Amino acid sequence: MSESPSVDEFIRHMQAELDACEEIVDKVERQKRQWQIESSLLQAIEFADRFKELAKLGQNPMQIVNALTMPDASNANVAKQVIAIAGGLCPSCGIAMESDLDFCSSCGNYVE
């Protein structure tokens, strides 16, 4: 079995698909396809950024994904907190955190 494509390869593929949309004659169909592809690109870029941020925090992103699928609620809760922190959100209330603070200015939750 061959290797799976990387996120970067997917992004390049979607950019090529976006360029190919120009050949769609029907304006409504062309715009619909462009919006679909642009949405996919944004999701892929966000995923890649979060993956890199988790790695910078010393977390193995794949272990976090595995923890989310485990029936053990404590592992899933820890994984959700790590994902929230990597995304710049308070793991307690979900509000965007200020990067220069180690606590949430909304709920007061301290984040290590």
Buried (B, 14 or more C-beta within 10 A) or exposed (E): EEEEEEEEEBBEBBEEBBEEBEEBEEEEEBEEBBEBBEEBBEEBEEBBEBBEBBEEEEBEBEEBEEBBEEEEEEBBEBBBBBBBBBBEBBBBEEEEBEEEEEEBEBEEBEBE
